Amino acid sequence: MELSSRRPQLRRPTWMPPSTNDCRAWRVSPWMMPRYLVPPHLLALAVVAAACSKSDARPPRPSVPVTVAPVTQRSVPYEISAIGSVTPLQSVAVRSQVSGTLLRVGFQEGDEVQKGQLLFEIDSRPFQAALDQALANLARDHAQLLNARQEVTRYQQLVQSSLATQEQFDQFKANADAAEAAVTADSAAVQTARLNLEYTTIRASIAGRTGNLLLREGNLVPANGATPLVVINQMRPIAVSFSVPEQWLDDIRRYSAQHSLQVRVQPSQDSTVTMSGQLTFINNQVDSSTGTILLKATFANDDRKLWPGQVAVAVHLVLNVEKDVLTIPAQAVMTGQSGTYVYVLNPDQTARTQDVTVGRAADDYVVIEKGLAAGQRVVTDGQLRLVPGARVEVKTGGGPPGGGTASGTGTP
């Protein structure tokens, strides 16, 4: 028998892998025989098993790109936010106190006027004539008073000499008293006529900006008309009125007793501009229907950013300033089942979770009461792709949003 012509009959293994894709099952098969004794189909399976063993070495996970920001110490104001409206400190509705024809308007509507500036001039001729008449009456009655007093003096001597009766003396004394009363009345009439004459010239009682002009030259001006000739609103300084819940009243009173409270506003039409003023008024009662207390702040308003009648003005009442508190960007804070946490960047460029206690908000920042230290770096963008221990790659240009002093609300 020629051995080279026959290949040995190999017994097929009774154990088979559950699947041809299960590489581990093939690796445990004890194919420990010379290569020339291995059937071709088993040799192919061995090659597949070797390839599977190489594929089991998983490649390292790629680094997750993130943005980080440092934990910083800063001064954070304790403030109350509200919505306010702009009101002038003084507003004057100009009306005429005498009737007459309007001869002159001394300004253009919308002009800034100064205190004492001429606004309107009314025909003064009738009032000048009334003044002249009152002066004439005063002069007449004054002359009669002088004569009555002389007669009183003369009859007083005659009574003492028994040349006149007491009744005659009393009559002349009464005439003198009546003449004196007439002179007093004439003097009052002269003052009234002079005052009416002055009322024909209307001047600004405050400095401010004029509004719509309702009457022009040639019109008949009524005395104390229902409609004012013009309205003047004081622009500099100006006030902002706002209301806050009554729960803040105790804090407002306590801090206002210690120092003047600063108020910052942002005009609704330009939220990038911030103006600073002082709290000047706290109402003497709480509005029982709304549970709020009315406050007013005064602003210099030199650039006239605040305009009377504006509403929806963002107001921030600063009660106190906390110094050297830890803050991080608000977007770094995550919320989980166990509370709030952040991802902290380790020195080996890996990220780990850290539980934190968050205080009040401060613009784009939050105050950290517990859990972090100054100088640590927290992830502000890319947290959703992170797991504890994951490697990170810090994106260039990342940093804390904004800058400067933060501001916030809450209990100090």
HELIX and SHEET records of a PDB file:
HELIX    1   1 LEU A    3  SER A    5  5                                   3    
HELIX    2   2 CYS A   23  ARG A   27  1                                   5    
HELIX    3   3 ARG A   35  LEU A   37  5                                   3    
HELIX    4   4 PRO A   40  SER A   55  1                                  16    
HELIX    5   5 ARG A  125  GLN A  160  1                                  36    
HELIX    6   6 GLN A  166  TYR A  199  1                                  34    
HELIX    7   7 GLU A  246  TRP A  248  5                                   3    
HELIX    8   8 LEU A  249  GLN A  258  1                                  10    
HELIX    9   9 ALA A  330  ALA A  332  5                                   3    
HELIX   10  10 GLN A  383  ARG A  385  5                                   3    
SHEET    1   A 3 ARG A 377  ASP A 381  0                                        
SHEET    2   A 3 VAL A  64  PRO A  70 -1                                        
SHEET    3   A 3 VAL A 392  VAL A 394  1                                        
SHEET    1   B 8 THR A 357  ALA A 362  0                                        
SHEET    2   B 8 TYR A 365  LYS A 370 -1                                        
SHEET    3   B 8 VAL A 313  PRO A 329 -1                                        
SHEET    4   B 8 THR A  72  PRO A  88 -1                                        
SHEET    5   B 8 ILE A 238  PRO A 245 -1                                        
SHEET    6   B 8 THR A 292  PHE A 299 -1                                        
SHEET    7   B 8 MET A 275  ASP A 287 -1                                        
SHEET    8   B 8 GLN A 262  GLN A 266 -1                                        
SHEET    1   C 5 THR A 357  ALA A 362  0                                        
SHEET    2   C 5 TYR A 365  LYS A 370 -1                                        
SHEET    3   C 5 VAL A 313  PRO A 329 -1                                        
SHEET    4   C 5 THR A  72  PRO A  88 -1                                        
SHEET    5   C 5 GLY A 408  THR A 409  1                                        
SHEET    1   D 4 SER A  91  VAL A  94  0                                        
SHEET    2   D 4 VAL A 230  ASN A 233 -1                                        
SHEET    3   D 4 GLY A 208  THR A 210 -1                                        
SHEET    4   D 4 GLU A 112  VAL A 113 -1                                        
SHEET    1   E 4 THR A 201  ARG A 203  0                                        
SHEET    2   E 4 LEU A 118  ILE A 122 -1                                        
SHEET    3   E 4 GLY A 100  VAL A 105 -1                                        
SHEET    4   E 4 LEU A 220  VAL A 221 -1                                        
SHEET    1   F 3 MET A 334  GLY A 336  0                                        
SHEET    2   F 3 GLY A 339  LEU A 345 -1                                        
SHEET    3   F 3 ALA A 351  ASP A 355 -1                                        
END                                                                             
